[in-house]
């Protein structure tokens, strides 16, 4: 693999990590809201 591909993959992995963190945060908010509404 050349350097450009390595850098690209690293950037994608970095963004994916943040997307997953955001999704987990939204899910947690939804769960707590639903639990609080019961």
C-alpha positions, 0 to 999 in steps of 0.5 A, spaced: 500 500 500 502 506 498 502 512 503 496 516 500 492 510 501 494 509 508 493 516 510 486 516 506 484 509 510 486 513 517 482 519 515 476 514 514 477 510 520 478 517 524 471 519 521 467 513 522 469 513 530 466 520 531 460 518 527 459 512 531 460 516 538 455 521 535 450 515 534 451 512 541 450 519 544 443 520 540 441 513 542 443 514 549 439 520 549 433 517 546 433 511 551 433 516 557 428 520 554 423 514 553 425 511 560 424 518 563 417 518 560 414 511 563 
